[in-house]
Amino acid sequence: MKIEIPNQNVYGNVNIIKGLPEFCVHIANDYNCHVNAIAKRLQIPYASALVGWSRSGRWIRPIIDGIVIREVDEEVFRIEFAKVVAKKIIKNQKCEARHIIVARQIDKSTAAIKLAEWFTKLKTAPKDSNRRAKLHKKINRTLREFPELKIAM
């Protein structure tokens, strides 16, 4: 026997614009998590939540956001949802850290190329010139930011 959510339309959605069915709760699709996949994995009966209509040109399309589940299943769902969100946040933090490391490596290689360029210009610049002083400032600033490049130069 399949347990269904009350007030489902022929498309399997529940129109919550008029109000939620009795003993049901709306779970929004927050944190870009697929709440319907979580409900399916937990084998909780659910229906897509129809929250509004969008008009573009002469077309009217439904806006589906989240799902509607029974109140008795809400606690089990929220626990699993919190686990999924926590995993997603940890994964995003790892990705951000990886991007920062890669960006730092790119900056370091760019700085090494620029340093080599500046050193060649420094050799050809006349002594006691304003250009030479500017090159020294650029080189010192870059070496302060990337101290590991001192060994290479």
C-alpha positions, 0 to 999 in steps of 0.5 A: 500500500502506497502512502500518499501526501494529501491534496496532490494534483494530477502532476504529483505536486501539492499546491501550497499557495492555498496552504499546506495540507493537514499534518504536512510540512514544507521543506524548502530546497535550501543549500542547493541540496536535492531534498527529493533525493534525500526523501527518496533515499529514506523512502519517505513519501513526498510530493513536490511543492508548488509555490507559485507561477512564473509568467514569461511572455504568454507562457505560465509555468509552475515554480516548484521549490522543495517538497511536502512531507508528513509531520511524522517523517519530518524529524528523520528527514531533518537529521539526514538533511543536516548531514548532507548539508554538513558534508556539502559545506565541508566539501566546499571549504576543501575546494576553496582551500584548494583554489587558494593554494592553486592561485598562490602557486600561479601568483608565485610562478608569475612573480618569478617570471616578472622577477627575472624580467626586472633583473634583466632590466636592472642590469641594463639600467644606468646607475643612479637613475629613477628607473633603477630605483623603481625596479629595486622597489618592485623586486623588494616588494615581490621578494617580501611577498614570496620569500621562497623566490630569493633562493631561485634568484 
